Amino acid sequence: MRVKRPTSFDIAELAGVSQSTVSRALSGAGVVSEETRRKVAEAARTLNYKIDANARNLRLQSAKTIALLLYEDPVTSGSLINPFFLSMLSSTIKAAGRRGYDLVISFQDDSADSADLVGSHRADGIIFFGYGDYIRYADRMARLDAASVPSVTWGPVGAGQPGHFIGSDNVSGARDGVAHLISRGRKRIAFLGHHSEHTPEFLDRFRGYQRALAEGGLEMVPGLQHGADISEEAGQQAILDLIDGGVPFDAVFAACDLIAIGAMKGLRQRGLSIPGDVAVMGFDDIVTATFTDPPLTTVRQNTEKAGELLVETLLALIDGVPVSSQMIQTRLMVRGSCG
């Protein structure tokens, strides 16, 4: 029988401290009280945890800087950054600052050498805001993982992934959203957004949509699923295509808020009322969602917790401490667009 190797999570639980505190105590870097350091050392001995001396030495050469990279996404119109990431950026900066780290932010294309940021000691590790084609950035994560470059990505969390990911429970979030639409008496619910292995977060939201329909005793209506890129323009065009397709619908679940806001524009363009004729729901809870008319019901992703986990996970990797990918729960934000 294979014996489970103790991890920093086990030490943190036994010592009654956070994982980041365990990382600092084991690496010998950062501000940790003698009492806390003693508790961590005792827990490590109890669990027979072996400290990687090479990782510790590397940590002591820290640049105290994290690189946060956003890659150019040819799918979204104009290569604009999804407003959702502005909230993520804020929480990540705050989380890094609380731990004494600076953040270097870079917007790059596929030709950039991410590993060089760490190899040249300009940064201790890398945080990616993953979006666009998952196949593209999963391959990048695999290369960094093979090169032992500390890195963590905001994106889908699944089995057998390369690297380390922090992300939302997209299936449950979408299920909760569509279940709310059903509870409001909606029976013909459209889905807007591309959903394939290239966009696994949207694919999980589509699975949540399917699950809610099945649990609500409803069948998925053919012709009410339409692909859309991450933009208001794509959402507006998608809803116009649905209207012109002639298949009636009384609600829309959009895979992100930008698509939902565009769909609302398209509905008004055709003289349909929200939520009277069609209820609309998004996913993300970007700032703009509260300023639409009516305010957009949506599924909130916890960006504050996301920033904390991204930084905490990366610092553990920098210290040579084993970590796991983690999934964050979402929250339904009920507003006027669903009645």
N, C-alpha and C positions, 0 to 999 in steps of 0.2 A: 504494500500500500504506500502511495506517495505521501510524504509528510508536507503539509502546507508551510511554506516559508513565511516567517513573521514579517509584517510590513510596518511602515510608519503609522498606519491607521491603528494597528494593534497596540503599538507603544503609546500612541496618543490616548486611546481609550483606557489603558491600564494606568497611565500617569495622570489622567484627568486634565490634559492640556490639548491645545490645537495641534494639527499636523504641521503647520508652519513653525510652531514653537519647537516641536520635535526636530525639525530640519535644522534649525539654528543651533539647538543644543548639541546635536550629533556632529555637526560640521565644525563647531568651535567658532562660528562667526555670528555676528549680530548680538543684540542686547538680550541676555537671558539671566535671570537671577540665579544665584548659587543654589537656592532651594529647588527651583524648577529644574536646573541642570542635574541636580542630584536625583530627583524623581524620575527624570527621563533615563538617566544612566541605570538606575535600579530596575526600571521596567525593561530596558533593553537586555540587561543581564538575565532577568527572570525569563524572558522570551528567547534567550540565546540568540539575540540579534547581532549579526556581524557587520561592523562598520567598514565601509569601503574606503580604505586610506587614500587611494588615488583620487576618488571623487572628492574627499575632504580637502586634499591639497589643491585641487583645481578650484574648489569653491573659495579658498582663501585668496585666490588671485582675481577675485570678482571685480568687474568693472562697475558694479552697482547700477547697471543699465539693462533695461529690457527693450527689445525691438518689437514693435507692433506693426505688422505688415498687412496691408490691404492690396489685393491684386486686381489689376484691370479686368473687368468682366465684360466680354464682348456681347453678352446676352442682353444686358440692360441698356436702355437707350441712352446714348451720350456718355456711357461709362461713368454715370453718376453713382455716388455712394448711397445705398439705401438709408433713409433717415433713421431707421431702427438702430444702425450702428453708431449713430451719434450719441445715443444714450449709453450704449455699450462702451464707447470710448471714454465717456465721462467716468463711469464706475470703475473702469480698469485703471485709469490714471490715478484716481483716488486710492484704490487698493494698493497700487505700486508705491505711491507716495507714503502711505502709512507704514510701509515696510522699508522705507529709506531708499527706494529705487527710483531712478529717472526712467522716462519712457521716450524712446526715439520712434517716431511715427513715419512710415514711408509708404507711399502709393507706388506700386511697381507693376511691371508687366512680366510675362513668362520668361523673358531672357535674363532676369536678375538672378544672381547667385545668393540665395538666402543664407546658406551655410557660411559664406565668407564673413558675415556679420559677427558670427561667434568665433570663427577661426582667426580673425584678425583682432580679437579681444575688444571690439567696439561694443559688443553686447554679450551678456551672459547667457541669454536664451531668447527664444522667439515666440510671440503670440500671433496667431493668424486669425483674422476674421474671415472664415470660410464662406464663400457664396459663389454662385455661378455653377459651372460644370464640376460636379463632385469628382468625376473621373480624373480631371486635370489636377485638382489639388490633393486628392488622395495619393496620386503618384508622387507628388512633391513631398508629402508627409512620409512616404515609404523611403524615399532617398535620404531624407534627414534622419529618420530613425536608424537606417543602416549605418549612417555616419556618426551616430551617437550624439547628434546635436539636440540639446534640450529644447523642446518645442511642444506647444499645445494649441489646439484649434477649436474655435467656436463653430459648431456644426452638428451634423447628425451623429448620434451615438448608436453604434451597432456592433454586432459580434464580428470578430476577425478583422477589425480595422487596423491599418498601420498607424503608429503614433498614438497620441492621446487626444481625446475630444471631450469638451464640455458642451452640453446642448440641452434643449428642452424636450419634454415628453410630448412630442408632436402628435402622436396617435391619440393619447388621452385628451389633450387640449382640443383637438378637432372634434373628437367624439362629444365632449361636453358642449361645445359650441353648437353643433348640429342638433344635439338632443334638446337644447334650449329652443331652437327654431321649431322643432317638432312639438314641444310643449306649448308653443304659442299657436298651434293649429296649422302650421305649414306642412304641406304634404308633397309638393313638387319642388324639390330643392336642387338648384344648380350648383355645380362646382367649377370655379375658375382658377386656373393655374396649371402649368406643366407638371406632370407627375411621372417620373421615370427614374432609372438608376442614375441618371445624370443630375437629378434634383431630388435626392432622397428625403430631405426635410418636407418638401411638398408631397412626395410620394407617401410619407407617413401621415400627413394631414389628409390625404385622399383616403388612406386606409381607415383613419378615424371617422371620416365622412361615411364610408361604406358601413362601418360597424354601427354607427348611430342609426342609420336607416334600417339596418337589419334588426337591431334591438327595438326600434320603434314600430316594427311590423310594416315597413314601407319598402317598396322595390326601387332600385335606382332606375330613373327614367332615361332611356336611350336618347341621346341628343342634347342632354342637359349637362354635359361635361365638356369644357372648352379650355384649351391651353392658353396660357397668357404669360408673358415675361413679367419681370418685376418692375412695373411702371404704371402710372395712372393711364397713360395712353393705351397700353395693352389691355388694361381692364375695361376701359371705355369701349374699345373696338370689340372685345370679346362679348360684352353684354349686347351690343348692337347686333352682332352676328347671331346670338341666341334669339333675340327678338325677331329678327328677320327669318330665322329658321322655322318659325311657326309652331314650335313645341311650347305649350304654355308652362309657366313656372310661377311660383308665388314666393320664392325666397332664393337668396344667393349666399353661398358660403365661399368666400374668396381665400386663397391660400396665403395672402398677405394683405396688409392694410392699403398699400399703394394700389393694388388691383381692385380692392373693394371701393376705394374712393373714386377711381376711374369708372367703376361700374355704376356708382351713384350718379355721376355726371351723365352717363349714357342713358340711364333710366329717365332722368329729368328731361334730357334732350328729346325723348320720345313721348313725353307727357305723362309718364307713370309716376305715381306718388310713392314715397317711402315713409313709413312702412305699409301704408294702406294697400297699394297694389302689390308691392314686392318688399319683403324684409331683406336687409343686407347685414352680413357679418364678415369681419375681417380677422386677421391674425397678426399679432405683434404688439399692438397698443402703442404706436408712435404718437408723438405729441399732437400731430395734426388731427388724430382721431377724435379728440374732444371738441374740435372747432368746425367739424363738418355740420351740414344742416340736412337732417337732424344729426346729432352726435352719433358716432359709429360704435355699435356694439362689436366687441372684439375679444380675442384671447390674448391675455397679457403674458409676455415672457419676462421673467424676473431678471432684468439686466443688472440690478444691484448685486444680487447673489452671483450672477454670472461673472462679473468683474472680479469679485473676491476669489471665486474658485479658479478662474484662469490664472491669476497671479499666484495663488497658493500652490496650485499644481505645478506651475512652471518652476517656482523656487525649490520645491521638493525634488524635481528632476535635476535641477542644477546641482543640488546637494548630493545627488546619487541615491536618493531615497525612492523605492518603488512606489508607484501610484497607479490608480485605475481611472479610466474614463468615468464621467459622472453625468447623470441626467437630472434636470431640474423640473419640478412641477410647475404647471401654468395656472392661470386664474382667469375665469370668465368675467369680463367687464360689461355689464348690461347697461345699454344706453338707448337712445330714442330710435335708432334705425331698425330695431326689431319689434317695436311696439310695446 
